[in-house]
């Protein structure tokens, strides 16, 4: 499970870097692609957090 959380974090970081690079060089396509990867990483991380809640939830 930690692998999936790490993958989500890496995806978020990669997207953030790509968006920043696109913004700095004026490449809207690269910036949009980066934002998309960031959102995908956010969604993956939220999914993993929900799994934890249900796994370790109320007992």
C-alpha positions, -999 to 999 in steps of 0.1 A, spaced: 0 0 0 29 24 7 40 18 -29 7 33 -41 10 63 -18 45 69 -30 34 66 -66 7 92 -60 31 116 -44 56 111 -72 29 117 -98 18 149 -80 54 162 -79 61 153 -115 29 171 -126 37 201 -105 72 204 -120 59 199 -155 33 226 -150 58 250 -136 82 243 -165 54 248 -190 44 281 -173 80 294 -172 87 287 -209 52 297 -221 42 263 -232 5 260 -224 3 224 -236 31 213 -212 15 233 -184 -19 217 -190 -3 182 -192 14 189 -159 -18 200 -142 -35 169 -155 -9 147 -140 -11 166 -107 -49 161 -106 -44 124 -113 -19 121 -85 -43 140 -62 -71 116 -70 -49 86 -65 -38 99 -31 -74 106 -20 -83 70 -30 -55 56 -9 -65 78 21 -101 65 18 -88 29 18 -69 37 50 -100 52 66 -121 21 59 -93 -2 68 -85 15 101 -118 31 106 -142 27 135 -139 -4 155 
